[in-house]
């Protein structure tokens, strides 16, 4: 069956939420401008899975109208009743490089009690590359949630602020090999003798994955 704007519109307006999700997926077969206009009405669908799928699609469609997309994503970030949809909004903001949304991401991070939303915001800050995100990532690094810590380590590496090096050093001896692995990845983004010394230590790590990751950066 040929996918057309009319056929997709019929799906996303269907009563069955499964059809609406299928319609969202088929938007990928249309030109971006058409797909963007079709997806807007279902951003606030009454089904959480439909809203999640629609918000996630804005990651690739939102550059058709970045200003309007920012408004849509911030509205969902603040107001959606489901944590995973709000998290998806943070992901899409980062994917579209909407750096002007940093104050909003920061506000939501400190106001929410949902770790999933905080996790997405931390990950988003690395991709977003906003320099003001350093202090928030520093706070996340000392979270009681190991997933937040791991995400913050990666984001600090992506951010590229050399102040992160001293923050990451204490995690070289962390009991969790996955955290040590992320430290090796993050430090590998920085140059200099200090990081080389730390990576040399990690290259002797008892975890093969950690040691190999550190060696990879030492050889480059």
N, C-alpha and C positions, 0 to 999 in steps of 0.2 A: 504494500500500500504506500502510495506517495505521500510524503509528509509536506503539508502546506501550512501557511499561516492559519487558514480556516480550520483545518483538521486539528491543529494544536490548540487553537482557541476553544474548539468544542470540548476537547479533553480537559483543559484547565478550568472550564466552566461546568464540568460534569458534577453530578451529585456524589458519585463514588470517589472517595479521596485517593484511591489507588489509581484511578484514571487521571486525576489531577497531577499526581506525582509523575505518571508516565508522560503527561503533557509537558511538565517542566523539563524532564529529561530530553524530550524531543525538540525543545527549544534550541538545543545545540546544532540542530540541522538547518536552522533558519539563519538569515543574516542578523547581525547583532542588533541593529536598530529596531528591527521588527520584534526580535526576541525580548529586547529590553522593555518595549511598550506592553507586550503581552504579559510579562512577569509582574509588573507593578501592581495590578489589582489583587493578586493573591498573596502579597507580602503579609497581609494581616488575615489570612485564612483562619477559620476556626479550628483547623486540625494542625496540631503541632508538627507533625511530620511534613506536611505541605509547606508550612512556614519555614521550617528548617531547610528544606530542599530549595525553596525560592531564595532565601537569604544567601545560601551557599552559592547559588548561580550568579548572584551579583558580583562575586569575586571576579568573574570573567566578563560579565555584561555591563558592569557599572561604569566603565570608562566611556560609555556612550554619552553619559551626562554625569560627570563627577560631582557637581554641586548638588544635584537632586539626589544622587545615590548617597551622598554623605548625610543628607537630611533623613532619608529612609533608614539608613543603618543606625544612626544615632537614636532615632525614635524607637527602634527595636532594642537597641542596647540598653536603653533606659526603661522601657515599658513592657517588653514581652514577659508574660508570666512564666515562661519556661527557660531554665538556665541554659540548656543546650542551644536554644535559638539566640539568646543573648551572646553566648560564646561564639556562635557562628558569625554574628554581626561584627564582633571584634576581629575575627579572622579575616573577614571580607574587607574591613577598614585597612588592615595591614596589607592585604593583597593588592589593594588599589592605591597603596602608598598615600593615604589621606593623612598626612602628617599634622594637618590643622586640627585633627580630632584628638591629639594627645591629651589636652586638658580634660576632655571627657573620659577618655580611657583611664586616666589617673583617678578622677573623681569616682568612677564606678568601682575601680579596684579597691579603693579604701572604704567604700560604703557597703559593698556586698559581703555577704557571708558565704556565698557559693564559691567553693574552691575551683569548680570547673570554669567559671567566668574569670576568676583571677588567673588561672592557668593559661587561658586563651589570650588574656591581655598581656601577660608576661611574654608569651611566645610572640605576640604581635609586635611588641616593642623592639625585639631583635630585628624582625623583618622591616618594620617601619623606619628604623634607623634614626629616630629622633634623639638628639643628644641629651635632652632634658629627662629622658627615661632612665638615666643612670641611677639616680637616687632611688627610684621605685624598684629597680632591679636589685639594688643593694639590699633593700628591705626584704624582698622576696627571697633573697639568698639565705636569709636567716629565719625563714619560715619553719614551722614545725612540720610542714607537709613536704616530704621528700620529692614529690613530683613537681612542686613549685620550685624547689631548690634546683632540681635538674634542669627545668625549663629556664630558670634565671641564669644558670651557668652558660647554657647555649646562647641565650640572648645577649649576655655580656660579651661573648666572643664575637657575635655578629655586629654588635654596636661598635666594637673596635676602640673603645676608650681605654687607654693604657692604665688608667687607675684601677681597672678590673684585675690586673695581674696580681696585685697584693691581696685582693679580696678572694682570689681563687686558690692561692697557695695553701691555706688551711685545709682545703678539701683534697689535697693530694694523698692524705692518709685516711680518708674516709673509709668506713667499713664496707660501704656499698660500691662494688666494682663499676656499676653503671654510672655512678656519680664521678668516679675517677676517670672513666672513659670519656665522659662529657668534658671534664676538666682538660684532658689531653686535646680534645677537639678544639675547645675554646682557646687554649693557650697556643695552639698551632696557628691561629690567625694573627698572632703577634710576633714580631721579630725581636731581636736583641739577645744579649748574653743571659739575662735573667731567666727568660722563658726557656732558653736552650738548656740551662742548668736543671730547671724543673722537669722539662721533657726527658732529659737524660735519666732522672730519677724514675720517672714513670715508665721509661723503656725497660726497666728492670722489674716492673710490677709482676706480682704473682698471677695476675689475670693475663692470659695470652692476648685477649682482645685489647686490653689497655696498653700492654707493652707494644703490640704491633701498631696501634694507633699512634703512640708517641714516636716510634721509630720512623713511621711514615713521614711525619713532619720534620724530624731531624734530618732526613735524607733530602728534603726539598729546600 
